[in-house]
Amino acid sequence: MSTSMTDRSAHRGLPPLLEVNDLKKHFPIKAGFFGNTTGHVYAVDGVSFHIEKGETLSLVGESGCGKSTVGKALLRLFPPTAGQVVLDGKRIDDLSQGQLRPIRRRVGVVFQDPFSSLNPRMRVKDLLAEPIRNYGLAKNGAELDERLAKLMDLVRLPRDAVTRWPHEFSGGQRQRICIARALAGEPDLIICDEAVSALDVSVKAQIVNLLQDLQTQLGLAMLFISHDLAIVEHMTHRVAVMYLGKIVEIAPRRSLFGAPKHPYTEALLSAVPVPEPGASRQRIVLKGDVPSPINPPKGCRFHTRCPYAFDRCRTDEPELKQTQPGQWAACHLHDLPEASNPLARSLPAAA
Amino acid sequence: MALLEVENLQTHFRTPDGGVNRAVDGLSFSVEAGETVAIVGESGCGKSVTSMSILRLIPEPPGQLAGSIRFQGKDLLKLTEREMRAIRGNEISMIFQEPMTSLNPVLSIGQQIGEALRLHQGLSKQQAEAKAVEMLTLVGIPAPDKRVKEYPHQLSGGMRQRVMIAIALACNPKLLIADEPTTALDVTIQAQILDLMRDLKHRVGAAIVLITHDLGVVAEVAERVIVMYAGRKVEEANVADLFRNPRHPYTQGLLGAVPKLGSSLEGETERLAEIPGLVPSLKQKIQGCVFASRCPKVTELCREVAPALEEKAPRHVAACHYAEREAIAA
């Protein structure tokens, strides 16, 4: 289930920048006086995907589906339980912390809350100089200053901002500083973990545009983790939808938003309120809540809320199968004859 | 007479350094019985302070309220604290954003719903519990007779927000203020809660003031919309007019900054419209138009003279010198 899983015909020959195979992260639950393990939270339970150079892949899903855990496991903020992470043809999940250090330069990260991810006691200069010094990218002070000025230009902040403290900036400006820090090591991949979710509408648009410009300018690949489907649709190339620790559908943007092949994707899309009064849309309101990842349902994990669930869904776990070129979905409906498959519709022609 | 009439409301806060923060600066609007009015704007525009001001939840000092808030003809700003308490949770109630922090963790759900009933309607403990079960059924919580004895930590986020709605509706309020009721929830749960609010509105008939920053939620729920910026109202219109034909440059910017779902189906997506710059500080009195520093159409006039709220089309007001104006039939 590696590269064969997703459509790579456009990039034949070149290895993908990042490849994740069957990644798992289970958190033990400790209880009692002796701290015995009484169970596991199956936060991420077998996730595979790849990202090409210069491509944006978005991970979407509701809270608790494991999308942030995937990002953190890739960064090795905690060790994954199982699975492989391959960066540019080299396996990095089994490296020691020391061996990993030079590789960390190649992956930048921007977190959700720009207020808590900048050290309030460090000037912007020091915040940005830390990665540059760590990776030995500047030989002397003059070179460092030059890099800092370049970073400020990239994120469109005034150059003299480097002498100021984080509290002197607004939320949007701080997020720009976070982006500058992520770019300081000249990475190939940036992981944006809900990077625009905490921002106001007008500022959000500024940051989204900035990220898109940086991507074309620097040829960055991006893993864009978000729950905001409209923003995702606006800026992504491909989308992976997660539910309870698994990817239920992965597809290019247009196929996923135009003709979703998993009932969860379909419901998720129909649940987003659209800023168009009187828009007549058929809404699928899912019943109940997401089950606990401590004890995920047997069979298909979505069957407890799925409007189309039938007997097989309660016992067999569906695997990701290709339904359209490049579009993969984990749903038994696609084994049924087309007439009885409610998700069999095809993509509407482009206007 | 409208159910709620807010006139020239000014909520100012004294800051420790001796300045004044004009969080809400001369806001007027009204809400008819049974109507849903949305107040939208970005953080710091004064929308939440407005809702807190209506219920007089602003601590004084440092807060300072001026103007008038007439609810069914009574000026709420002139009532004593005791009279105000008789209104809170009874005739006007509120749903807050964060259901986890607004429920009391050490009281059962039933006690929390029953509290308002016992205080305002003088029900006994048993009657209150029976009514609490009824309310939980109304907001669609399964097995309500069991849930009524449970505590907030035993419920999921969506369930907690349902409980908050049950508490707010327990005394059949005439006005319900919902401050970002679905912001903390996931989309599928948000869809459930919005459906519930729409359904309950028909059944209970309360007027709703919905405070939100999510234009999608506004489009789905509201009948009339007030756009706030830097403590002032910049535009007001019914929901269809506002989205189809926004008159104020700020509203236009706001609508352009939100990507629409389904945008990728029509070929390449366009760049999002940005509103450059930042919201002005509310600590200085703003001369001229509040939006002047970020407006693409700004002129000298805007920096000097604050535009008045004018009717630019029937029942569509905007505060802009240059907003397009439709001939209004006499």
Interface residues (C-beta under 8 A of the other chain):
Chain A: E62 S63 S170 G172 D200 V201 S202 V203 K204 A205 Q206 V208 N209 Q212 H227 L229 A230 I231 E233 H234 M235 R253 R254 F257 G258 A267 L268 L269 S270 A271 V272 P273 V274 P275 E276 P277 G278 A279 R283 V285 L286 D289 V290 P348 A350 A351
Chain B: E42 S43 S156 G158 M159 D186 V187 T188 I189 Q190 A191 Q192 L194 D195 H213 D214 L215 G216 V217 V218 A219 E220 V239 A240 F243 G253 L254 L255 G256 A257 V258 P259 K260 L261 G262 S263 S264 L265 E266 G267 T269 R271 L272 A273 E274 I275 P276 L278
